[in-house]
Amino acid sequence: MDLTFTPEQTAFRDDLRSWLAENPPDPEPMDGGDDAHFAWRRDWQRRLYDAGWAAPSWPAEYGGRGATPSESAIYFEEMGRARVPFSANTLGLLLGGPTLMVWGTPEQKERYLPPILSAEEIWCQGFSEPDAGSDLASLKTRAVKHGEEWVVTGQKVWTSGAQYSKWCMLVARTDSDVAKHKGLTYFLMDMEQEAVQVRPLRQITGEAEFNELFIEEARIPDANVVGGVGNGWKVALTTLMNERAGLGFALQIRLRQLLDDLIARAAGQGLLEDPLYADALAELHVRCESLRLMAWKGLTDAERYGQPGPEGSLVKWLWSDTNQRLTELAVDIVGPEALTAGTGWSYEFLRARGNTIEGGTTEVLKNIVAERVLGLPRLKAAA
Ligand SMILES: Cc1cc2nc3c(=O)[nH]c(=O)nc-3n(C[C@H](O)[C@H](O)[C@H](O)COP(=O)(O)OP(=O)(O)OC[C@H]3O[C@@H](n4cnc5c(N)ncnc54)[C@H](O)[C@@H]3O)c2cc1C
């Protein structure tokens, strides 16, 4: 892996850097709650879209710039460096769009990709259920075919951004008589129907980022099956691999910013002279650098083999563990402010608790790394 930029990569970085310098986002809204915050991120995505920067890794035919994975990494690094917000339609841009590019029909790509990019239609991910999280294949939401449409009934949970979404990447059971992985189908479900009720769940941070979905005979046209009936498991894996690789890259950059902020804070308080704090910060620095290099390697592999591999699970696991350590150390350094509701550090500390659950729990990611990266034997259930 050669991390020296080519002249093209340097030009790409300079273009983006100067655009960001001339087009900063509006200041983050301090009032108006979750809705105002979401509107702010949506507006930011629209501005990126107008300038052709919403998703440079997407092929030019779908509105991107056909950027290589390395250029895509440069993109995330520059966005992080400029400290701009995440786009409102992050799940559409990083998960839904790339999944459609692999599995979608030409009609689906033409219909759904442009409004993902422009943030006109927001996407959410309807995978997890009350009794099916890590063991996704045991999900119970059922879809039954009636003529040219599917009738869907069931419950989803933890559906991030569902309250703002037009489309849901929904995995449902379409056949109960075959092995559980084989009886699943991946749908695009229109959220704007009476049969889909969205109930926000308030988190420890105070925000309602995710929701419960109650689905009672919702209708999905047959044309909204993605990747074929009974093929939902494979399509869902494409979504999950993009989640761990794409989001992992963006998140390790955010981690670096937080660490820089914490080091500055510790320096301001004279704590860098204290070997205990200096050691802990140095260890976090080493972890951040390892994560950065691993994330780059993941993208280089994706460039070489055409899609992200299971190594993304390692980045996601180490990122979540490091972010939790960092925010815990921040509580020691920052003091009571980091435990006071409404402060930036308290938000980071509380939000980090979910990091080892979302996008695959740490235990499950360790299993993937053991079996699919290291080639260790599968753990057998005790008799
Ligand atoms: C902030 C946040 C946002 C989320 N957003 C979404 C979203 O938008 N869409 C969506 O579909 N889901 C979303 N999720 C759900 C997330 O993917 C699940 O919570 C996750 O997959 C775990 O499932 P579960 O909560 O049912 O836990 P369970 O699967 O019930 O796990 C419980 C415990 O058992 C352990 N465990 C389970 N299986 C194994 C195993 N084989 N080996 C060892 N240990 C095991 C787990 O590690 C965990 O500690 C989100 C979660 C969070 C926290």
The ligand as a Gaussian input file, in Angstrom:
#p B3LYP/6-31G(d) Opt

LIG

0 1
 C      -27.191000       3.594000      17.804000
 C      -27.751000       2.403000      17.094000
 C      -28.280000       2.534000      15.827000
 C      -28.804000       1.425000      15.149000
 N      -29.363000       1.613000      13.905000
 C      -29.923000       0.556000      13.274000
 C      -30.608000       0.739000      12.028000
 O      -30.681000       1.853000      11.487000
 N      -31.195000      -0.326000      11.439000
 C      -31.149000      -1.585000      11.995000
 O      -31.676000      -2.513000      11.390000
 N      -30.532000      -1.793000      13.186000
 C      -29.924000      -0.760000      13.838000
 N      -29.309000      -0.945000      15.055000
 C      -29.401000      -2.273000      15.670000
 C      -28.109000      -3.031000      15.751000
 O      -27.688000      -3.472000      14.486000
 C      -28.376000      -4.203000      16.723000
 O      -28.589000      -3.655000      17.993000
 C      -27.257000      -5.182000      16.761000
 O      -27.199000      -5.901000      15.569000
 C      -27.387000      -6.136000      17.952000
 O      -28.615000      -6.754000      17.974000
 P      -29.494000      -6.827000      19.315000
 O      -29.587000      -5.461000      19.884000
 O      -30.755000      -7.558000      19.000000
 O      -28.633000      -7.697000      20.348000
 P      -28.522000      -9.289000      20.408000
 O      -28.240000      -9.814000      19.051000
 O      -29.711000      -9.812000      21.124000
 O      -27.220000      -9.482000      21.306000
 C      -27.256000      -9.432000      22.727000
 C      -25.857000      -9.757000      23.243000
 O      -25.476000     -11.091000      22.849000
 C      -24.237000     -11.083000      22.131000
 N      -24.250000     -12.080000      21.055000
 C      -25.257000     -12.295000      20.156000
 N      -24.905000     -13.267000      19.295000
 C      -23.638000     -13.663000      19.638000
 C      -22.735000     -14.641000      19.107000
 N      -23.048000     -15.390000      18.042000
 N      -21.515000     -14.758000      19.716000
 C      -21.178000     -14.008000      20.795000
 N      -22.011000     -13.077000      21.335000
 C      -23.231000     -12.916000      20.767000
 C      -24.149000      -9.668000      21.549000
 O      -22.794000      -9.306000      21.308000
 C      -24.787000      -8.829000      22.656000
 O      -23.845000      -8.536000      23.653000
 C      -28.785000       0.143000      15.757000
 C      -28.242000      -0.004000      17.052000
 C      -27.744000       1.113000      17.723000
 C      -27.159000       0.911000      19.096000

